[in-house]
Amino acid sequence: MSIPLVLFVALPLGAAFVLPLIGDRRRMAASWLANLTTGALLILALLSLGQREVYLMGRWTLPLGINLVLDGLSGLMLVTTAVVAAAAMLFSIRYMDRYTARAKFLSLFLLMVTGINGVILSGDLFNLFVFLEIASIASCALVGFGCEHEELEASFKYMVLGSVGSLFILFAVALIYGMTGALNMTYVARAIRETDMNAGLAFALSLFIAGFGLKAALVPFHAWLPDAHPSAPAPISAMLSGVLIKALGVYGLARLIFNVFGVSVPLGWVLIALGVLSMVIGVFLAVGQWDFKRLLAYHSISQMGYVVLGLGIGALIAARQGDAVWASLAILGGLFHLVNHAVFKSLLFLTSGSVEMATGTRQLKRMGGLVQRLPFTGAAAGVASASIAGVPPFNGFWSKLILVMAAVQARLFALAAVTVLVSFVTLLSFLKVQRYVFLGALPEDLRNAQESKSSMLVAMGFLAVLCLAMSLLVLLPALRETVLQPAVDVLLAGVDNSITLVRY
Amino acid sequence: MLYALCFLLFMIGLYCALVKKNMVKIVLGLVIMEYAANLFLIMVGYRLGGAAPILSRPPAGQPVAALHSVDPLPQALVLTAIVISLGSLALMVSICIRTYERYGTFDIGQIRRLKG
């Protein structure tokens, strides 16, 4: 069955326009509409898994028109986005009771989903920029949604650095158009293959790396993330850390490097360097944090390093014409960790929201013993902490194991050691969270802390079950072949992937 | 040469956005960067002595429009980019206003509650 790809953009966009019309008085109607939209997107995304399709906007044929492309990688990203969006939306029904302007919040949320889906599906460089800006502007407004001191400050910082990133990307798109005379990724890839790399293209590529690096908060470009992600309301933090930095940053980077420019040995090393820096610096900054959400935000930087490291090792092996099996394994590890991180980090942010709602604070030192008052939240946080730290039966363990295996096979033993070390520090850091938040003595003023509402528990439970169930994605060959392997094949096919798409 | 000047304008904007301490000046720096990017896009499609890219029947003896007109695509892109930048500029300015209401200053040296 073929799905009209435009629905992934049109559905949330349409709902985002209808929501402000419903107004703030009919809150439940607005919440229902928003949840129906994210639910429908989840079903559509699951149906589209493993398909390959091209949608021509307005039926204009390719060199003239704009197209949306669904392949293995876009499919995987769409499902990830839809899962996290559905859970965060369900969570926000009751969580957002504390804020006013419900309809505007939901509308901005759906606009952000529109932008993310658009970036994932776009087959055209300029169109990618447009969707990227939609997602950035919506997310920026959401970071400052509370309009308090810290939120406005974080929002401004995010907006300035985000705009700098977007403008780098716009400038690079202009350069690419000047050099190749095309904007469609397929045609750009073909033109680059014919002319080979030259100074202009290399400059455009470095602008793209800086721009998408800013969006993904990789280490030299990470300054905004630890401010922006904690300041947003908890469901939005979950979306930002869970999906936005991946779809706008890492996905864009991977798509351009693998499918448009083509991999080379120096590019592989650049990715590896960015990945290792993010892993190590992110995790060491996280250890010293006492603000719950800020600690989680620093771990996002560190975990994104794992993803980029996996992609970098894959690019390096592929560029050296090494064994395709190991390149495939490295990329598989990176992408699997991306999906895993989306699930467990959004779960962690949701539990942090639940804790903040019950206690009114985010300071670790002022909490303790909350597992007595919030048993479900405590259990969900335990599952997510075990996942992120790489404790065996959970999904995070398998992706880290694959990454270490790939690093050893590429004869990068130091990298394998660093991967294990960072994982160990992550474990220590999350033991600290468990120790200070959920275990220990319950402080006097938290004796009356209330467990979250049932819809919030359903959202957290859904993600917690996924944390365990997603291990099956690599353990069962049938699931691996339908979900992860198509995405890996897209990246491994390199420049040829986009060129074959013209036939459709 | 013109391309280099355009890139210089871009770098001036970047310098202003990253170094200045006043929020309004930072926003202005971003606007300069956007202008530089838009200007660059227009220049990419420009052709010396070219005609306006309007599709019409050429007068007798003239070549068809596509051969001597400027490239219309970058102009369409710039229009889109301007609309987008309007949206982000409006949001940035409103954040500045709300921040001024809270802190009573535009100096980012004094607006720093977030640390670590």
Chai-1 contact restraints between the chains, C-beta under 6 A:
chainA,res_idxA,chainB,res_idxB,connection_type,confidence,min_distance_angstrom,max_distance_angstrom,comment,restraint_id
A,F126,B,L77,contact,1.0,0.0,6.0,A-B,restraint_1
A,E133,B,I84,contact,1.0,0.0,6.0,A-B,restraint_2
A,I137,B,G87,contact,1.0,0.0,6.0,A-B,restraint_3
A,I137,B,S88,contact,1.0,0.0,6.0,A-B,restraint_4
A,I137,B,L91,contact,1.0,0.0,6.0,A-B,restraint_5
A,G144,B,I95,contact,1.0,0.0,6.0,A-B,restraint_6
A,C147,B,R98,contact,1.0,0.0,6.0,A-B,restraint_7
A,H149,B,R102,contact,1.0,0.0,6.0,A-B,restraint_8
A,H149,B,R113,contact,1.0,0.0,6.0,A-B,restraint_9
A,E150,B,R113,contact,1.0,0.0,6.0,A-B,restraint_10
A,E150,B,L114,contact,1.0,0.0,6.0,A-B,restraint_11
A,L152,B,I95,contact,1.0,0.0,6.0,A-B,restraint_12
A,L152,B,R98,contact,1.0,0.0,6.0,A-B,restraint_13
A,L152,B,T99,contact,1.0,0.0,6.0,A-B,restraint_14
A,E153,B,I111,contact,1.0,0.0,6.0,A-B,restraint_15
A,E153,B,L114,contact,1.0,0.0,6.0,A-B,restraint_16
A,S155,B,I95,contact,1.0,0.0,6.0,A-B,restraint_17
A,F156,B,I95,contact,1.0,0.0,6.0,A-B,restraint_18
A,M159,B,M92,contact,1.0,0.0,6.0,A-B,restraint_19
A,V160,B,I26,contact,1.0,0.0,6.0,A-B,restraint_20
A,S163,B,L30,contact,1.0,0.0,6.0,A-B,restraint_21
A,S163,B,S88,contact,1.0,0.0,6.0,A-B,restraint_22
A,L167,B,M33,contact,1.0,0.0,6.0,A-B,restraint_23
A,L167,B,A37,contact,1.0,0.0,6.0,A-B,restraint_24
A,L170,B,A37,contact,1.0,0.0,6.0,A-B,restraint_25
A,F171,B,A37,contact,1.0,0.0,6.0,A-B,restraint_26
A,A174,B,F40,contact,1.0,0.0,6.0,A-B,restraint_27
A,A174,B,L41,contact,1.0,0.0,6.0,A-B,restraint_28
A,A174,B,V44,contact,1.0,0.0,6.0,A-B,restraint_29
A,Y177,B,V44,contact,1.0,0.0,6.0,A-B,restraint_30
A,G178,B,V44,contact,1.0,0.0,6.0,A-B,restraint_31
A,D227,B,L114,contact,1.0,0.0,6.0,A-B,restraint_32
